[in-house]
Amino acid sequence: MGVFTYEDEVTCSIPPAKMFKVAILDSDNLIPKIMPQAIKCVEILRRRPIHIGSKFRSMTHRVDAIDKENFTISYTVIDGDVLSGGCIYKKTRKYHTKDDAQVCEEHIKGGKEKGLALFKAVEAYVSAHPDEY
């Protein structure tokens, strides 16, 4: 099994506590609302969010830890097509491949671009609706 890690960092105009609440804690409600073309729905099954949509049919990830004081979340992608991608938002992803499988750079780049687009959509929504959260 190989491990590939990459880190990302995005500057955001929204305070960290509000952005964490919106982007992480309430993502199952908000994301399908603001990006219905990308995410059709989010279902919580045993506290495991499942995002359905995008060019992939599905992705299941398990939330391993949420730290509300430090605004961090750790999750593991455990299933789905994706396995065949006022604050500073920092993200570290680790891909643990099966056997000698390789992580395609194109999928990583596409995942980064889509993640940034989703983040910017959340930021724009919160900016446009400051009293909602």
N, C-alpha and C positions, 0 to 999 in steps of 0.2 A: 504494500500500500504506500503510495506517495502522498505528500502533503504539499500543496501550493498555497501560499498566502499572499494577499495583496491588501493594501490599505488605501483609503480614500479620505479626503477632507474637503468639506464645503463650508463656506462662510454663509451665515444666515442672519437676516435682520430680526427674526423672532427670538425672544428670550428663551433660554434653554428649557426652563420648566414647562412653558407653554408648548414648545415644539415637541418635547418628549411626550407630553400628554396627548397631543394631537396625532403625531406620527407613529407612536408606538402603542400607547394605552388605548386609544380610540380608533386605531387604524381599521378595525373590522367594520366600523360604521362609516368612517369618512372616505376611505380610499375608493370604494365602489361609487360613491356619490360624486367625487370630483374627477375621477378618471374611468368612467364606465366603458370607454372604448378599450381600455387595457385590462381592467379587473372587473369581472362581472359580479363576483360576490366573494365574501370572506366568511367562512364558517369556522366556529370555534368548537372543536371536538376534543374533550378532555384537555382543555387549555392548549391545544395545538392548532394554531391558525392554519387554514388552508386557503391559499389564494388561487382562484380559478379565473383564468383569462389569459391575455397576452398571446404571443405566437405559440406558447406552450399550452398544452391542454390543462396541466395542473402542476402544482408544486405543494408539497407538504413539508412543513418545518416544525420542529419541536422547540418551544421556548425553554431554554435551559436555565436562564436566570434573568431577572429584571431587577435593576438597582435604581429605585426612584430617587434616591438622594444624589447619586452621581450621574443620573440620566444615561444609563447604559443598559443594553440588552445583549444577551448572548443566545444564539439559536443555531440549530443544526438542521440543514436540509436533509430529510430522510427519504423522500420519494418524489417521483414526478418526472415529467419530460425534461425539466431543466437540468437534470443530472446527466443527460446523454451527452450556467450562468449568473441678530444679537447673540449668536452663538456660533460655534464651529462644530459641525456635524462630522464625527470621525467614525469610520467604519473599517473594520478588519474582517476579511473573509478568509476562511481556511477551507480549502477543498481537500478532502481525504478521498483519494481515488481507490477503486477496487483493483486489486492485483497490479498490473502494469499500465492501467488506463491512463491516458494523458488528458489534461484539461486544455481545451481548444482556446487559443488566444482570442479568436473571433467571438466566442461565447462570453468570455470575460469582458471584452470591450463592449459588447452589446449589453451585457448586464450592468456595467458601470453607467452607460448612457441612459438606459431605462431607469435605473435607480436614481440618477440625477434628475431626470425629467419628473419622476414621481415626487421626489423631495421638493423640487421647485414648484410643482403643482400644489402640494400641501402648504408650502410657504405662501404662495399667492392667495390661496383660499383663506388662510388665517389672517393675512393682511387685509383682505377684502371684508372679512367678517370678524373684526377684533373683539366683539362682545359675545361671540358664540362660545368661546373657550376661555 
